[in-house]
Amino acid sequence: MRLKLLLVLFASVTSASALAAVDCSRARDNLDKLVCSSSRLSVAEEQMASSFHAARRRGVDMQMLQSTHIEWYEQVRNACNDVACLLRAFDERSAELDNY
């Protein structure tokens, strides 16, 4: 799971056009499928990815960005099981990234 996340982060960081972290054509777990099935979640996730890229462009330490994102992914995102929780998680992470 951690390797999958690192690959997703690498892809999202290296590809300016790929803002969304979830590749819906490869969605396997329930949370990824939930994101792919909800336009509201997809938009919130894209906003979070955009905030991640913006923090990177502002010169925020990449190692810190990745480590905090892995922690967020494992402890916050993966604790969710519905749309409302994921929306809140994406919005809070976006705000956190915007404040780095």
C-alpha positions as CSV (number, residue, x, y, z in Angstrom):
1,M,0.0,0.0,0.0
2,R,2.8,2.4,0.9
3,L,4.5,1.7,-2.5
4,K,1.2,2.4,-4.3
5,L,0.9,5.7,-2.5
6,L,4.5,6.7,-3.3
7,L,3.9,5.9,-6.9
8,V,0.7,8.0,-6.9
9,L,2.6,10.9,-5.3
10,F,5.4,10.6,-7.7
11,A,3.0,10.6,-10.7
12,S,1.1,13.6,-9.3
13,V,4.3,15.5,-8.6
14,T,6.0,14.8,-11.9
15,S,3.0,15.3,-14.3
16,A,1.6,18.8,-14.3
17,S,-1.4,17.6,-16.3
18,A,-2.3,14.8,-14.0
19,L,-3.8,16.7,-11.0
20,A,-6.0,13.9,-9.6
21,A,-4.2,11.3,-7.5
22,V,-6.7,8.5,-8.3
23,D,-6.4,6.9,-11.7
24,C,-10.1,5.8,-12.0
25,S,-9.2,3.3,-14.7
26,R,-7.1,1.5,-12.1
27,A,-9.3,2.2,-9.0
28,R,-9.1,-0.9,-6.8
29,D,-10.0,-0.1,-3.2
30,N,-13.4,1.2,-2.0
31,L,-12.2,4.7,-1.3
32,D,-10.7,5.1,-4.8
33,K,-13.9,3.8,-6.3
34,L,-15.9,6.2,-4.1
35,V,-13.8,9.2,-5.4
36,C,-14.3,8.0,-9.0
37,S,-18.1,7.7,-8.5
38,S,-18.6,11.2,-7.1
39,S,-18.0,14.4,-9.1
40,R,-17.8,16.3,-5.8
41,L,-15.1,14.1,-4.5
42,S,-13.2,14.2,-7.8
43,V,-13.2,18.0,-7.8
44,A,-12.1,18.1,-4.1
45,E,-9.3,15.7,-4.8
46,E,-8.2,17.7,-7.9
47,Q,-8.2,20.8,-5.7
48,M,-6.1,19.1,-3.1
49,A,-3.6,17.9,-5.8
50,S,-3.5,21.4,-7.2
51,S,-2.7,22.7,-3.7
52,F,0.1,20.0,-3.4
53,H,1.6,21.2,-6.7
54,A,1.3,24.9,-5.7
55,A,3.2,24.2,-2.4
56,R,5.9,22.4,-4.4
57,R,6.2,25.4,-6.8
58,R,6.5,27.7,-3.8
59,G,9.5,25.8,-2.8
60,V,8.1,23.8,0.1
61,D,10.5,21.0,1.0
62,M,9.5,18.0,-1.1
63,Q,10.5,15.5,1.5
64,M,8.3,17.2,4.1
65,L,5.4,17.4,1.6
66,Q,5.6,13.7,0.8
67,S,6.0,12.6,4.4
68,T,3.0,14.7,5.6
69,H,1.0,13.5,2.7
70,I,1.7,9.9,3.4
71,E,0.7,10.5,7.0
72,W,-2.5,12.2,5.9
73,Y,-3.3,9.5,3.5
74,E,-2.8,6.7,6.0
75,Q,-4.4,8.3,9.0
76,V,-7.0,10.7,7.7
77,R,-8.1,9.6,4.2
78,N,-8.1,5.9,4.9
79,A,-10.1,6.5,8.1
80,C,-13.0,7.7,5.9
81,N,-15.8,5.5,4.6
82,D,-18.3,8.0,3.1
83,V,-18.5,11.0,0.8
84,A,-18.8,13.6,3.6
85,C,-15.7,12.4,5.4
86,L,-13.7,12.3,2.3
87,L,-14.9,15.8,1.3
88,R,-13.8,17.1,4.7
89,A,-10.5,15.3,4.5
90,F,-9.7,16.7,1.0
91,D,-10.8,20.2,2.0
92,E,-8.7,20.2,5.2
93,R,-5.6,18.8,3.4
94,S,-6.0,21.4,0.7
95,A,-6.1,24.2,3.3
96,E,-3.1,22.7,5.1
97,L,-1.1,22.6,1.9
98,D,-2.1,26.2,1.0
99,N,-0.7,27.3,4.3
100,Y,2.8,25.8,3.9
